[in-house]
Amino acid sequence: MTQHEVVHRVDPDRVAWRVAGDEVVVLDTANSVYFGLDAAGALLWQRLVAGATSTELVTALEETAAVDRERARADVAAFLADLHGHGLLLQRP
């Protein structure tokens, strides 16, 4: 991780979540909206609970989902943008 990379973390005051098999179910408690995350999303989500950089998420997805680095980067960027758009993540430098 470079010193300029942002750490993304699930906002514990905003969400409740549970593992359901290979998936994760997330409840946005502010808006009462449920999200269902598939196995790849669940993998990323569980890392975001502890806090992770984009690079760490890309590496985890690339190693676990057997996708190439460019695809993993695009998927992680879209996933983070979606979660940030719903206000479910915090970030710190």
QUILINBEL-V825169 format. One line per field, one symbol per residue. phi: phi as a letter, one per 40 degrees, with the letter a starting at -180 (. if undefined). A space follows every 10 residues. Layout:
# QUILINBEL-V825169
phi=???
This chain:
# QUILINBEL-V825169
phi=.cccccccac cccbbbaacb gcbbbbbccc bfbcbbbcdc ccdcdccccc hacdcccccc cccccfbccc cccccccccc ccccccgcbb aac
